[in-house]
Amino acid sequence: MSKQKSKTRYLAGYSPDLVTQIEDMLLGGRLADYLLKRYPDTHQVASSKSLYAYTLDLKNRYLRQSSPLSKVIYDDKIDVIHNALGLHTFVSRVQGAKLKAKKEIRISTVFKKAPEPFLRMIVVHELAHIREKEHNKAFYKLCEYMEPNYHQLEFDLRVYLTYIDQVGPL
């Protein structure tokens, strides 16, 4: 992977003009100002217990009919740079004559100190996987139902991760 490509790996798939704008802001030292102007405050969802409550509130608001969540935690084993932002797991076990299903959501600890809209976007993304397993049209429609600004937040989150990857925390 070339040095230029590695700087913007989170922005793969976006237009070259847009990627160039972000690279110019990064090199010119203006990217932090852009991010801080749009997202000046971090959230207060600092523990896994409060993350569970935060996620449950969103689930109850938008996905009431979905099966319950067994666990929602911050997970320091998720490596955002090489892996994922969050994970959802579905475990089914046979217990006697019944099939028991557990659903878990794990969010990278990088987002303990992130702006609240980024945390919300990740939680919405993982909640959408309860209904839609694949990243298809129905999946993104559900994400937009729960967070109308989903696609802008996803882009800004990718810009935020690019900044953290190249410079460090804001």
C-alpha angles and dihedrals in degrees: 000000000000121000090245093052093046091057092061104028090130090059097055110136096032121109116281090236092056092046090050090053091053092046090051091050090048094049092043093052093242100111095085090053091050092051096043091049092053097037110023099160136058121219128254096229094114105149133054088242092058090043089056091051091046092050093044090053091055092044092050091048097050110013105035094147094053122103117268126271116243097197141003116184146156106250120201090192092071107096106206094192094058106016130022146316094235140349135219122200132192117197121184122192133178111232109181108305094341133085111222119200126196123194120197134181122200122189124195114254088233085082096058088091100030126113112279095244089060092050090048092050092052093046091048089050093052093043090053088060088066088072102022119037096187130059094248136134093278090050094054092043088056090048090052090048090057094037115020091193092051099125095047090048091049091053093046090047089054089051089049091051090048089054093048091047093052104031110012134245119344 
